[in-house]
Amino acid sequence: MQEGNTVLLLTKISDGASEAHLFTQDSVMAIARALSTFIQKGMALGIRTVYGKADNPQIVELLKKVGLNVVASDLPQYNWKADL
């Protein structure tokens, strides 16, 4: 998925769950708008849970600010998960 200069790559882990990778050159405000759009699109596709590995804690805080309930992952290869 792409919004502006932000791209979200999703890889299916299981039914309803995906691994997320975010690539961007946008400002924080543009990223927040893109994330809101990505969440809506993901829900429309039937994605219920997204997993990721963020080395930058600011990304996790931004995910929380756009309304995601980000918690520690229950899968060892990721450090966060969020239910859509």
Summary of the structure (lengths in Angstrom):
residues: 84
radius of gyration: 11.7
end to end distance: 16.1
largest distance: 32.5
contacts: 223
relative contact order: 0.20
helix: 31%
strand: 36%
